[in-house]
């Protein structure tokens, strides 16, 4: 995420349309609370029974918008 070049970690992450909170925390290097709050603000949270997933495309669009401010 922090370099201009795409590495194996980026390719692995981009292969998922939906990610868990833990996957997002690891990849974006954020804590669980900021990820949860931002995912809800973005409207990217999907609950399937007890499992909670983040729609990566919506979440990343939200992050790009926040970066412009």
VENUR-V470340 format. One record per helix or strand of 2 or more residues. SS is the DSSP state (h for helix, s for strand). FROM is the first residue (numbers start at 0). LEN is the number of residues. If there is no record, write none. Layout:
SS:FROM:LEN
SS:FROM:LEN
//
This chain:
h:7:7
s:17:2
h:20:8
h:31:11
s:44:4
s:50:5
h:55:13
//
